[in-house]
Amino acid sequence: MSENTTTQGARRGRAKRTRDSADRTQLQTILIRFARHRPAMISLVTLAIIILFAFLGPFFWTWDHTVHREIPSNLPPGGAHPLGTSGAGHDVLGQLMRGAQQTLKVAFTVSLLATAFGSLWGATAGYYGGRVDAFMMRVVDVFLIVPLLVAAAAIAGSAGAGATWSAVALIIAIFSWATIARVVRGVVLSLREQEFVEAARASGASAPWIIVRHLLPNAAGPIIVAATLLVAVAILAEAGMSFLGLGIQLPDISLGQMIGSARTAVATRPWLFYPPGVLLVLICLTINFIGDGLRDALDPRQTRVRR
């Protein structure tokens, strides 16, 4: 009896080591494939530099995003103010750091909240199927047909909740989860009849356990790609709300608010408009290239290397 128990334990140990080795090999393959995607790697480095600029830059720069009486107004770029100053006495570089920081905080929070809720919603609908799936997908359809920017701006305007980045992020997240839910639901529909799901059911595992422990991890690839692309969607939504005056409110600032405030000064004071505009476009481009790299790295059918 003791020998049988020891033999079974050894077999389980070997099986676990084999699975761990296979997981490490798969992760290494994904990382190598991603590293070979040159636009994605360049974008990842660029995004890291932007994040450092936004979150660490204010600790090393003299001026913050607020008004300073000692700053001359409407100075062109140069000298102590490399990106110039505004008419109210803002240092544009200090504003750019703060604006990028708040925009990125909104984008990453939206991606986290919408991905978590949308993944659970889509996985639940796909697993149960039938009437449950039909009802849950009709809810998704309602959120999909409502324009994100219009709905978010309407809620922010009526509730007066657009004063802080967290409120703006929550409003955008409410209308951003439906796309991920549909993606995850499609993946789960193909996974729920697999042998590992049947084995989990036969062992007595509950539906929530199967969804969280088995289905969602196996749908991680599409979820990661969708979450990455959602960052860019959230950035553009926040910029649109701030441009309309319904996003982050003064005395705080975001890239969209900077663009909106400077839209009448493009010809006379271009240093107020172009830096936040270029940075906003650059962030969105890097996010999209990173999403492309992740999609290619996680797709086993993809063999072409991007250069």
Secondary structure, 3 states (H helix, E strand, C coil): CHHHHHHHHHHHHHHHHHHHHHHHHHHHHHHHHHHCCHHHHHHHHHHHHHHHHHHCHHHHCCCCCCCCCCCCCCCCCECCECCCECCCCCEHHHHHHHHHHHHHHHHHHHHHHHHHHHHHHHHHHHHHCHHHHHHHHHHHHHHHHCCHHHHHHHHHHHHCCCCCHHHHHHHHHHCCCHHHHHHHHHHHHHHCCCHHHHHHHHCCCCHHHHHHHHHHHHCHHHHHHHHHHHHHHHHHHHHHHHHCCCCCCCCCCCHHHHHHHCHHHCCCCHHHCHHHHHHHHHHHHHHHHHHHHHHHHHCCCCCCCCC
